[in-house]
Amino acid sequence: MNKNIFITGASGLLGKALVTQFLQNGFTVYAHYSSNTPIQHPECKWLQGDFSTINSIRQFLEQNRSALETCSYLINNYGPITSKKIPELTSEDFYFDYHHNLITTFEITSFFIRYAPLKSVINVGFEFASQLKAYKQILPYACAKNAVYTLTLSLKEAYPHIRFEMVFPSTIEGAALASKNAKTISPIDMAKEIFNIIDASGGQNPF
Ligand SMILES: NC(=O)c1ccc[n+]([C@@H]2O[C@H](COP(=O)([O-])OP(=O)(O)OC[C@H]3O[C@@H](n4cnc5c(N)ncnc54)[C@H](OP(=O)(O)O)[C@@H]3O)[C@@H](O)[C@H]2O)c1
């Protein structure tokens, strides 16, 4: 069985734990980073890419096509959080968060649907991404993650042979941005949770 996986944002807090989790379970891991290659995973296949524009995402995908088109598993983990009070927000803030969360996820997933033997996609949201509620500090990020959730549900309908899931982590221990009373989860526990979703069905869509 093909156990090749591609993980975006793999040099970050949750990304590093995901790399460890999947390597330990016999996966061949293609891990994306932007500027910091973590040295603690020399056996991992690191792929450098900047996702700041649609063109740079497409360039990354084309340059690494021969590796990426072998992957049956995809984790769209990349999705930077931003924080700004409502009165200070500008339209650019919404552009930024929609680009780095929704557009990046859509562009990468579309590439995999087209070229890879895709079995399973996990999109990483945040604790409240499936709920409609008001936000004081993270409105554009929350809107963008909600849009990723809608995308996930829609792709699930459109491609029933592929398993699409979204996970909703609470604040990850060690994160730079956290509200005072936030529920937290360790990166390792979150990575295990994501691994179990993929492992539970052997990556096959059970529906
Ligand atoms: N942190 C939390 O408390 C929390 C809570 C709930 C959900 N989440 C979600 O969990 C996921 C992982 O979050 P995290 O906190 O683990 O992330 P993180 O530690 O901030 O990691 C950021 C990742 O993005 C990469 N990156 C930065 N700029 C980039 C660019 N221009 N183009 C491409 N890649 C770039 C970084 O690469 P380099 O380091 O190599 O530059 C790194 O791999 C995200 O989807 C986030 O929204 C996080």
The ligand as a Gaussian input file, in Angstrom:
#p B3LYP/6-31G(d) Opt

LIG

0 1
 N       -0.970000      27.494000      17.026000
 C       -2.189000      27.277000      17.522000
 O       -2.469000      27.479000      18.719000
 C       -3.273000      26.746000      16.616000
 C       -4.542000      26.507000      17.157000
 C       -5.526000      25.982000      16.330000
 C       -5.253000      25.714000      15.010000
 N       -4.016000      25.986000      14.509000
 C       -3.758000      25.669000      13.102000
 O       -2.807000      24.605000      13.097000
 C       -1.992000      24.718000      11.923000
 C       -0.532000      24.702000      12.335000
 O       -0.293000      25.820000      13.173000
 P        1.108000      26.027000      13.916000
 O        0.854000      26.960000      15.049000
 O        1.720000      24.703000      14.171000
 O        1.945000      26.807000      12.801000
 P        3.359000      27.519000      12.967000
 O        4.142000      26.919000      14.078000
 O        3.139000      28.993000      13.000000
 O        4.075000      27.114000      11.579000
 C        4.036000      27.916000      10.474000
 C        4.484000      27.114000       9.242000
 O        4.203000      27.885000       8.077000
 C        5.382000      28.021000       7.312000
 N        5.384000      29.307000       6.607000
 C        5.534000      30.545000       7.137000
 N        5.462000      31.478000       6.152000
 C        5.260000      30.807000       4.994000
 C        5.087000      31.205000       3.641000
 N        5.117000      32.481000       3.247000
 N        4.885000      30.254000       2.708000
 C        4.870000      28.950000       3.063000
 N        5.021000      28.503000       4.323000
 C        5.213000      29.426000       5.280000
 C        6.515000      27.933000       8.322000
 O        7.704000      27.600000       7.642000
 P        9.174000      28.048000       8.167000
 O        9.129000      27.957000       9.656000
 O       10.078000      27.043000       7.528000
 O        9.408000      29.429000       7.684000
 C        5.978000      26.829000       9.232000
 O        6.197000      25.554000       8.644000
 C       -2.447000      25.991000      11.225000
 O       -3.381000      25.663000      10.213000
 C       -3.125000      26.790000      12.317000
 O       -4.077000      27.711000      11.818000
 C       -3.009000      26.474000      15.281000

